[in-house]
Amino acid sequence: MLKEKAKLVAFWVYLTEISLVLISFYVAFKLRDLYLSEEYGPLAPFQRYFSLIFIVLPVWSFLFYYFGLYESQRTKSFRNETWKIAKISFWGTLLLMAGVFSLKADFISRLFILIFGATSFLFLFLERLILRKTLRYFRKKGYNYRNIVIVGTGRRARDLAEVIYKNKQWGLRLVGFVSDQSETRVESIGKSPVLGTVADLPQMLQDDVIDELIFAISRKRLEDLEEIFLLCEEQGVRTRIAVNFFPHMIAKVHLDELHGIPLLTFTTTPYSEGLLMAKRLFDVAVAFVLSAVLFPGLVLIALLIKVTSEGPIFFRQTRVGLNGRQFVLYKFRSMLKNAEEMKEGMEHLNEMGGPVFKIADDPRATPIGRFLRRTSLDEFPQLYNVLRGDMSIVGPRPPLPEEVEKYERWQRRRLSMKPGLTCLWQINGRNKINDFKKWMELDLHYIDNWSLKLDLKIFIKTIFAVLIGRGAS
């Protein structure tokens, strides 16, 4: 019943929002026609624009559901909801532009489409803001709530209850606790009573209005409560399990499914396939464009290396990538032909702590090599590694196998994301950061806070760092 009610509410919200999109379509036409015709020329009659509605309706409807706008927003922030609306408006506008271009509808004003995208965002933003404020007001007054019973009376159950108490706007009403022991030892916990034991639950579910059961008990006790789970399933009562009995401090939790088998997943790395695919597309696009634009310069560098010193043009080295995968990394050779043999007698010159060997003014560097290292031009052959999929544009720098062997356990987590051409260490001074632990902390900070926006920010800062030669060796 509750599920059907939620679907009905979502349907009415959808009708409201698709109506607002249509209204914003008309408002955008009027704004463009009344206020910008003198500057940009008059529009074609509205009747001709009306045909775009047959693109707008399916596109916006698809985006509404694709971005999960009708999932429960009770416990999600309005910032999260606003971000969804922004993505819907952006992609809707982009797809509408693409549709107009493919149909060769030259009479359609591109400025009108941009205004429509902006007005649709504004209308949906205001509607969601008003809806959220209204619902939270009524929930605080005792309407539109869900009755919650917590199974368990220990610390986890108390912590969970405290969260519910502090967030009345979620519309969750804690009816009380149920002891997972054979008898109740206390009559109440905080503001809520202890209603009985798990043996009393079948009768409670029959006599009382209970929308959800949340199990906040030990892993061992879960095995003993299989019958209660089956009972809740039979009666359509939603059950949840508080999994904070696992000692995870960093990992994010989400539920996966493997051929019908539910899997509770803990991960410290991004898991959104859509976002990771977008990151890969960004990598390929940037690597391809840079390779094409810089190709004449790269050929010139190759010739300079060949004529100024003995040895190959490219330096090949085995590096460690995603989750320990090894691959061959390519760079323009910036050192003497026998640089690796000379390394053993230069350990005293190492300026980097930990297992990494780095010298800012490396005496093994060739004259052209010093320039390449100072400008980071020696790194550009790694665009090939990016196109191959060994590396990303942005990510922790790939270490040597012998360096990884000396890692402390917590440092190995930097291998949980694909290595990159540039990273936070690069834009924060590179060889000016001689503390290996600080370098590792920057990489882990990147992994824990990864987003496409962060990648773009690091990439842009890298361009400026390369131009001024900051932090390069």
C-alpha positions in Angstrom: 0.0 0.0 0.0 2.8 2.4 1.0 4.7 1.6 -2.2 1.6 2.2 -4.4 1.0 5.5 -2.5 4.6 6.6 -3.2 4.1 5.7 -6.9 0.9 7.7 -7.1 2.5 10.7 -5.4 5.5 10.5 -7.8 3.1 10.4 -10.8 1.4 13.6 -9.7 4.7 15.3 -9.1 5.8 14.2 -12.5 2.6 15.7 -14.1 3.2 18.9 -12.2 6.9 19.1 -13.3 6.3 18.2 -17.0 3.6 20.9 -17.0 6.1 23.4 -15.6 8.5 22.4 -18.4 5.8 23.2 -20.9 5.0 26.5 -19.2 8.7 27.4 -19.2 8.8 26.6 -22.9 6.1 29.2 -23.5 7.7 31.7 -21.1 11.1 31.4 -22.8 9.5 32.0 -26.2 7.8 35.2 -24.9 11.0 36.4 -23.2 13.0 36.0 -26.4 10.2 37.5 -28.5 9.4 40.5 -26.4 12.8 41.6 -25.1 15.4 40.4 -27.6 13.8 40.6 -31.0 15.1 44.0 -31.7 18.7 43.0 -31.0 18.7 39.4 -32.4 15.8 39.6 -34.9 12.2 38.4 -34.7 11.2 34.8 -34.0 9.1 32.6 -36.3 5.5 32.1 -35.2 4.9 30.1 -32.0 3.0 27.5 -34.0 6.3 26.5 -35.7 8.1 26.3 -32.4 5.3 24.1 -30.9 6.6 21.1 -32.9 9.6 21.1 -30.5 7.3 19.9 -27.8 7.4 16.4 -29.3 11.2 16.4 -28.5 10.9 18.2 -25.2 8.3 15.9 -23.6 10.1 12.5 -24.1 13.6 14.0 -23.5 12.7 15.7 -20.2 10.6 12.7 -19.1 13.5 10.3 -19.7 16.0 12.6 -17.8 13.6 12.9 -14.9 13.7 9.2 -14.3 17.3 8.6 -15.4 18.6 11.0 -12.7 16.3 9.5 -10.1 14.2 12.6 -9.5 11.3 10.5 -8.2 13.2 8.4 -5.7 12.5 9.2 -2.1 14.2 12.5 -1.2 13.4 12.4 2.6 16.9 11.8 3.7 18.7 13.6 0.9 19.9 17.2 0.9 18.3 19.9 -1.2 21.7 20.5 -2.7 21.6 17.0 -4.0 18.2 17.6 -5.5 19.2 20.9 -7.0 22.2 19.2 -8.6 19.9 16.7 -10.3 17.7 19.4 -11.7 20.7 21.3 -13.0 21.9 18.1 -14.8 18.5 17.5 -16.2 18.3 21.1 -17.6 21.8 21.0 -19.0 21.5 17.6 -20.8 18.0 18.5 -21.9 19.2 21.7 -23.5 22.1 19.9 -25.1 19.9 17.2 -26.5 17.4 19.7 -27.8 20.2 21.6 -29.5 21.4 18.4 -31.1 17.8 17.6 -32.2 17.4 21.0 -33.8 20.7 20.7 -35.5 20.0 17.2 -36.9 16.6 18.3 -38.2 18.2 21.3 -39.8 15.5 23.5 -38.2 17.4 26.8 -38.9 14.3 28.9 -38.0 14.7 27.8 -34.4 16.6 30.4 -32.3 19.5 28.9 -30.4 19.2 31.7 -27.9 15.6 30.6 -27.3 16.8 27.1 -26.4 19.3 28.5 -23.9 16.6 30.7 -22.3 14.3 27.7 -22.2 17.0 25.5 -20.4 17.5 28.3 -17.9 13.8 28.9 -17.2 13.0 25.2 -16.9 15.8 24.9 -14.3 14.4 27.9 -12.4 10.8 26.7 -12.5 11.7 23.2 -11.3 14.1 24.5 -8.7 11.3 26.7 -7.2 8.7 24.0 -7.4 11.0 21.5 -5.6 11.9 24.1 -3.0 8.3 24.9 -2.3 7.4 21.1 -2.2 10.2 20.3 0.2 9.4 23.2 2.5 5.7 22.2 2.5 6.3 18.5 3.1 8.8 19.2 5.9 6.3 21.7 7.5 3.5 19.0 7.6 5.9 16.3 8.7 7.0 18.4 11.7 3.3 18.9 12.5 2.8 15.1 12.5 1.5 14.4 9.0 3.0 12.3 6.2 5.2 10.3 8.5 6.5 6.7 8.6 6.4 4.7 11.8 9.7 3.2 12.6 10.6 0.4 15.1 14.2 -0.3 15.9 15.2 -3.9 16.7 18.0 -3.7 19.3 18.7 -1.7 22.4 22.5 -1.4 22.3 24.8 1.5 21.3 24.1 1.2 17.6 20.3 1.3 18.2 20.7 4.4 20.4 22.9 6.2 17.9 20.4 5.5 15.2 17.5 6.8 17.3 19.5 10.0 18.0 19.8 10.6 14.2 16.1 10.2 13.8 15.3 12.5 16.7 17.5 15.2 15.3 16.0 15.1 11.8 12.2 15.4 12.2 12.0 16.9 8.7 12.6 13.3 7.3 9.1 12.4 8.4 10.3 9.3 10.4 8.5 8.7 13.8 10.3 6.4 16.1 7.5 4.3 17.8 9.9 2.5 20.0 12.6 -0.2 20.5 12.3 -4.0 20.5 14.9 -6.0 22.5 16.7 -8.7 20.6 17.2 -10.5 23.9 14.8 -13.0 25.5 13.6 -10.4 28.0 13.5 -6.6 28.2 15.9 -5.1 30.7 14.8 -1.4 30.5 11.4 0.2 29.9 12.5 3.0 27.7 15.5 4.4 25.9 15.7 8.2 25.7 12.3 9.5 24.5 11.0 6.1 23.2 9.7 3.0 25.0 11.0 -0.5 24.7 7.9 -2.3 23.3 8.9 -5.9 24.1 11.2 -8.6 22.6 11.5 -10.1 19.1 9.0 -12.8 20.3 6.4 -10.1 20.5 7.0 -8.7 17.0 4.4 -10.9 15.1 1.7 -9.6 17.4 3.0 -6.0 17.1 2.9 -6.2 13.3 -0.6 -7.4 13.4 -2.0 -4.9 16.0 0.1 -1.7 15.4 0.9 0.5 12.5 4.5 -0.2 11.7 5.9 1.0 8.3 9.6 -0.1 8.8 11.7 -2.2 11.0 15.4 -1.3 11.4 17.7 -4.0 12.8 20.6 -2.5 14.8 22.0 -5.6 16.2 25.1 -7.8 16.0 25.9 -9.9 13.0 25.5 -13.1 15.1 22.0 -12.2 16.2 20.9 -11.6 12.5 21.2 -15.3 11.8 18.7 -16.0 14.6 16.0 -13.7 13.2 15.4 -15.2 9.8 11.8 -15.9 10.7 11.2 -12.2 11.5 12.6 -11.2 8.1 10.3 -13.7 6.4 7.3 -12.4 8.4 8.0 -8.8 7.4 8.4 -9.9 3.8 5.0 -11.7 3.9 3.3 -8.6 5.4 5.0 -6.0 3.2 6.8 -4.3 6.0 10.0 -2.7 4.9 13.1 -3.9 6.8 16.5 -2.3 6.9 19.8 -3.4 8.5 22.2 -0.9 10.2 25.6 -2.2 9.0 27.8 0.0 11.1 29.0 -3.1 12.9 31.6 -3.3 10.2 34.8 -1.4 11.2 34.9 0.8 8.0 35.9 4.4 8.5 36.5 5.5 4.9 34.6 3.0 2.7 31.3 4.1 1.2 28.5 1.5 1.3 26.1 0.6 -1.5 24.0 -2.4 -2.6 24.8 -4.3 -5.7 23.1 -7.3 -7.3 24.8 -10.2 -9.1 22.3 -12.2 -11.0 19.7 -11.8 -8.4 22.1 -12.2 -5.4 22.2 -9.0 -3.3 25.7 -7.8 -2.4 26.5 -5.3 0.3 29.5 -3.4 -1.2 32.1 -1.4 0.7 34.4 0.7 -1.5 36.8 3.6 -1.0 36.8 4.4 -4.7 34.2 5.9 -7.0 31.6 3.2 -8.1 29.3 5.1 -10.4 29.7 3.5 -13.8 28.2 6.5 -15.5 30.7 8.9 -13.9 33.6 6.6 -14.5 32.6 6.2 -18.2 32.5 10.0 -18.4 36.0 10.1 -16.9 37.2 7.7 -19.5 35.6 9.7 -22.3 37.3 12.8 -21.0 40.6 11.0 -20.9 40.3 9.8 -24.5 39.1 13.1 -25.8 41.9 15.1 -24.1 44.6 12.6 -25.1 43.4 12.5 -28.7 43.2 16.3 -29.0 46.5 17.0 -27.3 48.2 14.3 -29.5 46.8 15.9 -32.7 47.6 19.5 -31.7 51.1 18.8 -30.3 52.2 16.3 -32.9 54.5 18.6 -34.8 56.2 19.7 -31.6 56.5 16.1 -30.4 58.2 15.2 -33.7 60.6 18.1 -33.2 61.4 17.0 -29.6 62.1 13.4 -30.9 64.5 14.8 -33.4 66.3 16.9 -30.9 66.7 14.0 -28.5 68.1 11.8 -31.3 70.7 14.3 -32.5 71.9 15.6 -29.1 72.6 12.4 -27.2 73.1 8.7 -27.7 70.3 6.3 -27.0 66.7 5.7 -27.9 64.1 8.5 -28.2 61.7 7.0 -25.7 62.4 5.8 -22.2 60.4 2.7 -21.3 59.8 1.6 -17.7 57.6 -0.9 -15.9 55.2 0.9 -13.6 52.3 -0.2 -11.3 48.8 0.7 -12.2 45.2 0.0 -11.1 45.1 -2.5 -8.2 48.7 -3.6 -8.9 48.5 -4.2 -12.7 51.9 -3.6 -14.3 52.3 -1.8 -17.6 55.0 -0.2 -19.7 55.2 3.6 -19.3 56.6 5.8 -22.1 58.5 9.1 -21.7 60.8 11.1 -23.8 64.3 10.1 -22.7 65.7 13.0 -20.7 68.8 11.3 -19.2 72.0 9.7 -20.4 71.8 6.2 -22.0 73.3 4.5 -18.9 71.3 6.5 -16.3 70.0 3.4 -14.6 73.5 2.0 -14.1 74.6 5.3 -12.6 71.7 5.3 -10.0 73.4 3.0 -7.5 76.1 5.5 -6.7 73.8 8.4 -6.3 71.6 7.3 -3.4 73.1 10.0 -1.2 71.7 12.7 -3.5 68.0 11.5 -3.1 65.8 14.4 -2.0 62.6 12.5 -1.5 61.8 10.6 1.7 60.4 7.1 1.6 60.9 4.6 -1.2 60.9 7.1 -4.0 64.2 8.2 -5.7 64.2 11.8 -7.0 66.8 14.5 -7.6 65.7 18.0 -8.6 68.9 18.8 -10.6 69.7 15.2 -11.7 73.3 15.1 -13.0 72.3 12.3 -15.3 70.0 14.6 -17.3 71.0 15.6 -20.8 70.9 19.3 -21.8 67.7 18.9 -23.8 66.5 16.6 -21.0 66.7 19.3 -18.4 64.5 21.5 -20.5 62.0 18.7 -21.1 61.9 17.9 -17.4 61.5 21.5 -16.4 58.6 22.0 -18.8 57.2 18.5 -18.2 57.3 17.9 -22.0 59.0 14.5 -21.3 55.7 13.2 -20.0 53.7 13.7 -23.2 54.3 10.2 -24.6 52.1 9.0 -21.8 49.2 10.2 -23.8 49.6 6.8 -25.6 49.3 5.1 -22.2 46.1 7.1 -21.6 44.6 6.0 -25.0 45.6 2.4 -24.2 43.7 2.6 -20.9 46.8 2.0 -18.7 46.5 5.6 -17.3 44.1 8.5 -16.9 44.7 12.2 -17.5 44.2 12.8 -13.7 45.1 10.3 -11.0 48.0 9.3 -8.7 51.3 9.1 -10.5 52.2 5.5 -11.3 55.0 4.1 -9.0 57.8 1.6 -9.7 57.3 -2.0 -8.6 60.2 -1.8 -6.1 58.6 1.3 -4.6 55.3 -0.5 -4.1 57.1 -3.3 -2.3 58.2 -0.8 0.4 54.8 0.8 0.9 53.1 0.7 4.2 49.7 -1.0 4.2 47.7 2.2 4.2 49.7 3.6 1.3 48.7 0.8 -1.1 45.2 2.3 -1.3 46.6 4.8 -3.8 46.7 1.9 -6.3 42.9 1.6 -6.0 42.4 4.2 -8.8 43.9 4.3 -12.2 47.2 6.3 -12.3 47.3 9.6 -14.1 49.5 12.1 -16.0 48.8 14.7 -13.4 47.6 14.8 -9.8 47.4 17.0 -6.7 51.1 16.4 -6.0 51.9 17.8 -9.4 50.0 21.0 -9.0 51.1 21.5 -5.4 54.8 21.8 -6.2 55.9 18.3 -7.3 59.5 18.1 -6.3 59.1 20.9 -3.8 57.1 18.4 -1.7 59.9 16.1 -0.4 57.8 14.4 2.3 56.6 11.1 0.9 53.9 10.7 3.5 52.5 14.1 2.4 52.5 13.0 -1.2 50.6 9.8 -0.3 48.0 11.9 1.7 47.4 14.1 -1.3 46.7 11.1 -3.5 44.3 9.6 -0.9 42.6 12.9 -0.6 42.0 12.9 -4.3 40.6 9.3 -4.2 38.3 10.1 -1.3 37.0 13.3 -2.8 37.0 12.4 -6.5 34.6 14.0 -8.9 34.6 15.1 -12.5 34.8 18.7 -11.3 37.9 17.9 -9.3 39.5 16.3 -12.4 38.8 19.3 -14.5 40.1 21.6 -11.8 43.4 19.7 -11.5 43.7 19.5 -15.3 43.3 23.3 -15.7 45.8 24.0 -12.8 48.2 21.6 -14.5 48.2 23.7 -17.7 49.2 26.8 -15.7 51.8 24.8 -13.7 53.4 23.6 -16.9 53.3 27.0 -18.5 55.2 28.6 -15.6 57.3 25.4 -15.0 56.3 25.4 -11.3 57.5 22.4 -9.3 59.0 20.5 -12.2 62.4 18.8 -11.9 
